[in-house]
Amino acid sequence: MVTRRRFLAGCSAVPFLSYLSLNTAFAATPPSMLVMAMQLDNMTSLDPAESFEAIGSEICGNLYQRLVMANPDKPNEVIGQLAKSWEVSSDNKTFTFHLDPTVKFADGSPLTADDAAFSLQRVVKLDKSPAFIVNQFGFTKDNVAQMIVAKDAHTLVLNLAEPATETFLLYCLSAPVGSIVQKKTALANQVGDDLGNAWIKQHSAGSGPFTLRAWKASESVILEKNDQHPSQSAIKRVIAKHILDPAAQLLMLQKGDVDIARDLTTEQLQPLLGNSNFHVVQQLVGTIMLMSCNTKNEHLQKPQVWQALKWAIDYDSIQKNIIPLTWKVHQSLLPAGFPAALNDQPFKIDVAKAKALLAEAGYPDGFELTLDHYSAQPFPDIAQAIQTQLGAIGIKVQLIAAENRQVLTKMRARQHQLAITAWGADYFDPNSNTEAFSVNTDNSDNARVRSLAWRCSWADETFNKMTTAALHEKDPAKRIALYEQIQTLHREKSPFIFMFQKLNTYASTKGVTGMRITVLNDNAYEQVKKA
């Protein structure tokens, strides 16, 4: 039950806004302002060359533009955003993009091919978490200045080390890391050789429909309309408020304090269904909830243990009793809706089988582990259910709850044992998740490419080779078949337990329309309207 004390506690971190005081009567938000209640605690940076979490990437998508983007209505189709057209050489190694000469940055300066070249070079030189999306085309800090060049003010040329299929390259450039930042602003705020990274983390230098006015970690994000962008949106300001408690989000929506509540659980969604005062919008998106095993831990090094965990979980019970309106059971690395995705469900709870696998691994009496998970619902309830289910096969689990970014930081340092997290695909191609979950060619602590496989200290040359072969297969049908083979083997031989796929759901007041959700979770604010 939501008491006044609990509600105020949930909102205490949010700055007071001029139109709202929790000590006064509730009132509808202004017509030119979009206010959202959502969980913001997984954001670590708003520099698109560094941001690698779902919400941070969403915000960046409203601050910046890319050369190309996935068609919101047909995500398997790539369309131009900054690029009006492009050509590919006969050997598939040279890609030439022709930029729209009318585009301007928020300060009124024209966006040029020099800015585009700088932005992609910057990704490679900074070498932050999402850089592998660009690096995989053979770019390095030493060669990128010669391989990505501005031919003239509006022509950008990418010279690749090896041939690449057109769709694959375009999908990669449509990822948030492909965002174009303003060169002069980045360099004007450069500290040492960081290419403006420390400044851009909390500021914006883009050409998107909005600019960043303020971001306070785990408190709020405020965006303002970019008047240089051709958007006809009547929304002048977007305020995202960090409200961790879904019950508090619902209360704020019902009282008119917010226009949209983004993280309602089944419990809060139920009373809104069929209520004409609210809209409930749902879309299956490319986000998967999984449990990862760090194979650095002595108990988590054998495939029999990974298999035991997969057979110990009651997926159907968790989905039906905890997350029936917000997640669906999914047990493969590629999300449903993606090319080559496997949508069958081979794993069911089988305690006897799980115990036998543990005994085969040499642990008939089980062992003890820690399980990191996000502190926001529904993760605590799911973690508790899994704690009970693993206990039934002899594994004693200590739960460790923390903010999203704290859990992710711990995983990136390879310091977790078990961890429940959510992962969203970066672009609409099977390689996106396959690369992340399968490839680890350097398992050292200072590896250049730190994939999810690397985070779990897991390296298997079979998967490295299979992923490379699938990536470069030119026959579409054979390529799909290869990714299906990888997924089948991956479920048997990897330390990842894929459990659920997100059914992205938000609730809004009845006058709010136009909030776009796509399978890539690329949510745009510029088309939102308020009646």
C-alpha positions in Angstrom: 0.0 0.0 0.0 1.2 3.5 -0.8 1.3 5.7 2.3 2.0 9.4 2.2 5.3 8.8 3.9 6.3 6.1 1.3 5.2 8.3 -1.5 7.1 11.3 -0.3 10.2 9.1 0.3 10.0 7.9 -3.3 9.9 11.4 -4.6 12.4 13.0 -2.1 15.3 12.9 -4.6 13.4 14.8 -7.3 14.0 18.5 -7.5 11.0 20.8 -6.9 9.6 22.2 -10.1 7.9 25.5 -10.5 4.6 24.1 -11.5 4.6 21.3 -8.8 4.8 21.3 -5.1 4.0 18.2 -3.1 2.5 20.3 -0.4 -0.1 21.9 -2.7 -3.0 20.5 -4.7 -2.2 18.4 -7.7 -2.8 19.9 -11.1 -2.3 18.9 -14.7 1.1 19.5 -16.2 1.4 22.4 -18.6 0.4 21.7 -22.3 3.9 22.5 -23.6 5.6 20.2 -21.1 5.9 16.4 -21.1 6.6 14.9 -17.7 7.5 11.3 -17.2 8.0 9.2 -14.1 10.6 6.6 -14.8 13.6 4.7 -13.4 16.8 6.6 -14.4 19.3 4.9 -12.2 21.1 3.0 -14.9 22.5 6.1 -16.7 26.2 6.6 -16.4 26.8 9.0 -19.3 25.0 11.0 -21.9 28.0 11.0 -24.3 26.8 8.8 -27.2 30.3 7.5 -27.6 30.1 6.1 -24.0 26.4 5.7 -23.2 25.5 2.0 -23.2 22.4 1.6 -21.1 18.9 1.6 -22.4 17.6 4.9 -20.9 20.8 6.8 -21.6 20.7 5.6 -25.2 17.0 6.7 -25.4 17.9 10.2 -24.1 20.8 10.4 -26.6 18.4 9.5 -29.4 16.5 12.6 -28.7 19.6 14.8 -28.4 21.5 13.6 -31.5 21.0 12.4 -35.0 22.8 9.6 -36.9 23.7 9.1 -40.5 21.0 6.4 -40.8 18.3 5.0 -38.6 16.0 2.0 -38.4 12.6 2.7 -39.9 10.3 3.0 -36.8 7.5 1.1 -38.7 9.8 -1.5 -40.3 12.9 -2.0 -38.1 14.4 -4.4 -40.6 14.7 -1.4 -43.0 17.3 1.3 -42.7 16.5 4.8 -43.8 18.5 8.0 -44.0 18.5 10.5 -41.1 21.4 12.9 -41.7 22.4 11.1 -44.9 20.1 11.8 -47.9 21.7 9.0 -49.9 24.8 6.7 -50.0 26.7 4.5 -52.4 28.7 1.3 -51.9 31.7 0.4 -53.9 31.7 -2.9 -55.9 34.1 -4.5 -53.4 31.9 -3.5 -50.5 34.8 -1.7 -48.8 34.0 1.9 -49.5 30.8 3.6 -48.3 30.1 7.2 -49.3 27.4 9.2 -47.5 25.9 12.4 -48.8 24.7 14.6 -45.9 21.7 16.9 -45.8 23.2 20.4 -46.2 20.3 22.0 -44.3 20.9 20.4 -40.9 22.1 22.6 -38.1 23.4 22.0 -34.6 21.5 23.5 -31.7 23.7 26.6 -31.8 22.8 27.3 -35.4 26.1 26.1 -36.9 25.8 23.8 -40.0 26.4 20.1 -39.5 29.1 19.0 -41.9 30.9 15.8 -43.0 33.8 17.0 -40.9 31.6 16.7 -37.8 30.5 13.2 -38.9 34.1 12.1 -39.5 35.2 13.5 -36.2 32.3 11.8 -34.3 33.0 8.3 -35.7 36.8 8.8 -35.2 36.1 9.9 -31.7 34.3 6.7 -30.9 37.3 4.7 -31.9 39.8 6.9 -30.2 37.8 7.0 -26.9 37.3 3.3 -27.0 34.5 3.2 -24.5 32.0 0.3 -24.0 30.0 0.7 -27.3 33.1 1.3 -29.5 33.2 -2.4 -30.6 30.2 -1.7 -32.8 32.4 0.6 -34.9 35.7 -1.1 -34.3 34.6 -4.3 -35.8 35.1 -2.8 -39.3 38.8 -2.6 -38.8 39.1 0.9 -37.4 41.9 1.5 -34.9 43.2 4.6 -33.1 46.2 4.5 -35.5 44.3 4.2 -38.8 40.8 5.8 -38.2 41.8 9.3 -39.3 42.8 7.9 -42.7 39.9 5.5 -43.0 37.0 7.8 -42.1 37.3 11.1 -43.9 35.3 14.1 -45.0 35.6 14.4 -48.8 33.9 17.7 -48.8 31.5 19.7 -46.6 28.7 17.2 -47.2 30.4 14.0 -48.3 31.6 11.4 -45.8 33.7 8.4 -46.9 34.2 5.2 -44.8 37.0 2.9 -46.1 36.8 -0.5 -44.5 39.6 -2.9 -43.8 37.5 -5.8 -45.1 34.3 -6.0 -47.2 31.1 -5.7 -45.3 27.5 -6.2 -46.3 25.6 -2.9 -46.7 22.8 -3.8 -44.3 25.2 -4.8 -41.6 27.2 -1.6 -41.7 24.1 0.5 -41.9 22.6 -1.3 -38.9 25.7 -0.6 -36.9 25.7 3.1 -37.8 22.1 3.3 -36.7 23.1 2.4 -33.2 23.3 5.2 -30.6 27.1 5.1 -30.8 26.7 6.4 -34.4 25.4 9.8 -33.2 27.0 12.9 -34.6 28.4 15.4 -32.1 29.5 18.9 -32.9 33.3 18.9 -33.4 34.0 22.5 -32.3 31.9 22.1 -29.1 33.6 18.9 -28.1 37.1 20.2 -28.7 36.3 23.5 -26.9 35.5 21.5 -23.8 38.3 19.0 -24.1 40.3 18.1 -21.0 43.6 16.5 -21.9 42.9 14.0 -24.7 39.3 13.2 -23.7 37.8 14.8 -26.8 35.2 16.5 -24.6 34.0 13.3 -23.0 33.9 14.6 -19.4 31.8 17.6 -20.6 29.5 15.8 -23.0 28.6 13.3 -20.3 26.4 15.9 -18.8 25.8 18.4 -21.7 24.7 18.0 -25.3 26.3 19.0 -28.6 23.9 17.6 -31.1 21.3 18.3 -33.8 18.4 16.3 -32.4 14.9 17.6 -31.6 16.0 18.4 -28.0 18.9 19.8 -26.1 20.0 18.8 -22.6 19.3 21.4 -20.0 20.2 19.4 -16.9 20.9 15.8 -15.7 21.2 14.9 -12.0 22.1 11.2 -11.6 19.2 9.2 -10.0 17.1 12.4 -9.8 16.0 13.9 -13.1 16.7 14.7 -16.7 15.4 17.9 -18.3 15.4 18.4 -22.1 14.4 21.6 -24.0 13.3 21.9 -27.6 16.0 22.6 -30.2 14.6 25.5 -32.3 17.1 24.6 -35.0 15.5 21.3 -35.6 12.6 21.2 -38.1 10.3 19.4 -35.6 6.8 20.8 -35.4 6.3 19.5 -31.8 4.4 21.7 -29.4 6.4 20.1 -26.6 8.9 22.7 -25.4 10.3 20.8 -22.4 10.6 17.2 -21.4 11.2 16.3 -17.7 12.0 12.8 -16.7 11.9 12.2 -13.0 13.5 9.3 -11.3 10.8 7.6 -9.3 12.0 4.2 -8.2 8.7 2.9 -6.7 6.2 1.9 -9.4 3.4 2.5 -6.9 4.5 6.1 -6.5 4.6 6.4 -10.3 1.0 5.2 -10.5 -0.1 7.7 -7.9 1.6 10.6 -9.6 -0.1 9.5 -12.9 -3.5 9.3 -11.3 -3.1 12.7 -9.7 -1.9 14.4 -12.9 1.6 15.1 -11.7 3.1 13.2 -14.6 1.8 12.6 -18.2 3.5 9.2 -18.5 4.5 6.5 -16.1 7.1 4.2 -17.6 7.9 1.4 -15.1 4.5 0.2 -13.8 4.4 -3.4 -12.8 1.5 -5.7 -13.3 0.0 -4.7 -9.9 -0.2 -1.0 -11.0 -1.2 -1.7 -14.6 -4.3 -3.8 -13.7 -6.5 -1.0 -12.5 -5.6 1.1 -15.6 -6.7 -1.5 -18.1 -10.1 -0.6 -19.5 -10.1 2.8 -17.7 -11.0 5.5 -20.3 -9.0 8.1 -18.4 -5.7 6.4 -19.3 -3.9 4.8 -22.3 -1.8 1.7 -21.8 0.6 1.1 -24.7 2.6 -2.2 -25.1 5.3 -3.3 -27.5 7.5 -6.3 -27.4 11.1 -4.9 -27.5 14.5 -6.2 -28.0 15.4 -6.3 -24.3 16.2 -9.6 -22.6 16.4 -10.3 -18.8 19.1 -12.9 -18.0 21.2 -14.3 -15.3 25.0 -14.3 -16.0 27.6 -16.6 -14.4 31.1 -15.3 -13.8 33.3 -18.2 -14.6 36.1 -16.7 -12.5 34.3 -18.1 -9.6 35.4 -21.7 -8.9 31.8 -23.0 -8.6 30.8 -21.5 -11.9 33.4 -22.9 -14.3 31.7 -26.1 -15.5 29.0 -26.4 -18.1 27.1 -28.8 -15.9 26.6 -26.0 -13.3 25.3 -23.6 -16.0 22.9 -26.3 -17.1 21.8 -27.0 -13.5 20.9 -23.4 -13.1 18.9 -23.4 -16.3 16.8 -26.4 -15.2 16.4 -25.1 -11.6 14.4 -22.0 -12.6 10.6 -22.0 -12.8 10.3 -19.5 -15.7 6.5 -20.0 -16.2 5.7 -19.4 -12.5 7.8 -16.2 -12.4 6.2 -14.9 -15.5 2.6 -15.7 -14.5 2.9 -14.6 -10.9 5.3 -11.6 -11.0 5.5 -10.2 -14.5 2.5 -11.3 -16.6 1.9 -7.9 -18.2 5.5 -6.7 -18.6 7.7 -9.7 -19.6 7.4 -12.9 -21.6 9.4 -16.1 -21.3 12.2 -16.1 -23.8 15.3 -18.4 -23.7 17.6 -17.4 -26.5 20.1 -14.7 -27.0 18.2 -13.1 -30.0 15.0 -11.4 -29.1 11.7 -12.4 -30.7 11.1 -10.2 -33.7 14.8 -10.3 -34.8 16.0 -12.3 -37.8 17.0 -15.9 -36.8 15.5 -15.6 -33.3 14.6 -19.0 -31.7 11.3 -18.7 -29.8 11.0 -22.2 -28.4 11.4 -22.7 -24.7 13.5 -25.8 -24.0 14.0 -25.3 -20.3 11.4 -26.1 -17.6 11.9 -26.5 -13.9 13.3 -30.0 -13.2 14.8 -30.2 -9.7 15.9 -33.8 -10.0 17.7 -33.1 -13.3 19.3 -29.9 -11.9 20.6 -31.8 -8.8 22.0 -34.6 -11.0 23.9 -32.0 -13.1 25.4 -30.4 -9.9 26.5 -33.9 -8.7 28.0 -34.6 -12.1 30.0 -31.3 -11.8 31.3 -32.5 -8.4 28.9 -30.5 -6.1 26.3 -33.0 -4.8 25.8 -30.8 -1.7 25.7 -27.5 -3.6 27.6 -24.4 -2.6 27.1 -20.7 -1.8 27.0 -17.8 -4.2 26.1 -14.1 -4.3 23.5 -12.8 -6.7 23.6 -9.1 -7.8 20.4 -7.6 -9.2 18.8 -4.2 -9.8 17.0 -2.8 -6.8 14.0 -1.6 -8.8 11.0 -3.8 -9.3 10.4 -6.4 -10.6 14.0 -7.5 -10.1 13.9 -7.9 -6.3 10.8 -10.2 -6.5 12.4 -12.2 -9.3 15.7 -12.5 -7.5 13.9 -13.8 -4.4 12.0 -16.4 -6.4 15.3 -17.6 -8.0 16.9 -17.6 -4.6 14.3 -20.0 -3.4 14.5 -22.2 -6.6 18.2 -22.5 -6.5 18.0 -23.3 -2.8 15.9 -26.3 -3.8 18.9 -27.8 -5.6 21.4 -27.0 -2.8 22.7 -23.6 -3.9 22.5 -21.1 -1.1 22.2 -17.6 -2.6 22.9 -14.2 -0.9 21.0 -11.4 -2.7 22.8 -8.1 -3.3 20.5 -5.3 -4.5 21.9 -2.0 -6.0 21.1 0.7 -8.5 21.4 -0.4 -12.1 24.6 1.4 -12.8 26.2 -0.1 -9.7 25.4 -3.6 -10.8 26.6 -2.8 -14.3 29.8 -1.3 -13.0 30.5 -4.3 -10.9 29.9 -6.6 -13.9 32.2 -4.5 -16.1 34.9 -5.0 -13.5 34.2 -8.8 -13.6 33.5 -8.7 -9.8 30.1 -10.4 -9.7 29.3 -14.1 -9.2 25.7 -14.4 -10.4 23.9 -11.3 -11.7 20.4 -10.6 -13.0 20.4 -7.8 -15.5 18.6 -6.7 -18.7 20.3 -6.3 -22.1 19.0 -4.5 -25.1 20.1 -5.1 -28.7 22.1 -2.3 -30.2 21.0 -2.7 -33.8 18.6 -4.8 -35.8 20.9 -7.6 -36.9 21.6 -11.1 -35.4 25.2 -10.1 -34.9 24.3 -7.5 -32.3 23.5 -9.9 -29.5 25.5 -12.8 -30.9 28.7 -10.8 -30.8 28.1 -9.5 -27.3 27.2 -12.9 -25.8 29.5 -15.2 -27.8 32.8 -13.5 -28.8 35.8 -13.1 -26.5 39.1 -13.3 -28.3 41.1 -11.8 -25.4 40.2 -12.9 -21.9 42.8 -10.8 -20.2 41.7 -8.1 -17.7 43.0 -5.4 -20.0 41.4 -6.6 -23.2 40.4 -4.0 -25.8 37.0 -5.6 -26.5 35.0 -6.2 -23.4 31.9 -8.1 -24.5 29.4 -9.7 -22.2 31.2 -12.9 -22.7 34.4 -11.2 -21.5 32.6 -9.8 -18.5 31.8 -13.4 -17.4 35.4 -14.4 -18.1 34.1 -16.9 -20.7 36.0 -17.6 -23.9 35.2 -20.4 -26.4 37.0 -20.5 -29.7 34.1 -22.5 -31.3 31.8 -19.5 -30.7 34.4 -17.0 -31.9 34.7 -18.9 -35.2 31.0 -19.5 -35.7 30.1 -15.9 -35.1 32.7 -14.7 -37.6 31.4 -17.2 -40.2 27.8 -16.1 -39.7 28.7 -12.4 -39.9 30.5 -12.8 -43.2 28.1 -15.3 -44.8 26.7 -13.6 -48.0 23.8 -16.0 -48.6 20.8 -14.7 -46.5 19.3 -18.1 -45.9 22.6 -19.7 -44.9 23.3 -16.7 -42.6 20.0 -17.2 -40.7 20.7 -20.9 -40.4 24.2 -20.2 -38.9 22.7 -17.9 -36.3 20.1 -20.5 -35.4 22.9 -23.1 -34.9 24.8 -20.6 -32.7 21.8 -20.1 -30.5 21.1 -23.8 -30.1 24.6 -24.5 -29.1 24.9 -21.4 -26.9 22.0 -22.5 -24.8 23.8 -25.7 -24.0 27.4 -24.4 -23.7 27.3 -20.9 -22.3 27.1 -19.4 -18.8 24.1 -17.2 -19.7 20.6 -18.1 -18.6 18.1 -16.2 -20.8 14.8 -15.9 -19.0 12.4 -13.2 -20.3 11.9 -10.6 -23.1 10.5 -7.3 -22.2 7.0 -6.2 -23.1 7.6 -2.5 -22.9 4.6 -0.9 -21.3 3.8 2.7 -20.4 0.7 4.3 -19.2 -0.3 7.9 -20.0 -3.2 10.2 -19.3 -5.8 10.1 -22.0 -4.8 13.4 -23.7 -1.2 12.2 -24.4 -0.5 10.5 -27.7 2.4 10.0 -30.1 4.9 8.4 -27.7 6.7 6.0 -30.0 8.0 2.6 -28.9 9.9 0.3 -31.4 11.4 -3.2 -31.1 14.7 -1.5 -30.6 13.3 0.5 -27.7 14.2 3.7 -29.6 11.6 5.9 -27.9 11.2 9.4 -29.5 9.5 12.4 -27.8 9.2 14.8 -30.7 5.8 13.4 -31.9 4.1 13.5 -28.5 1.0 15.6 -28.4 -1.1 16.7 -25.5 -4.8 17.4 -25.9 
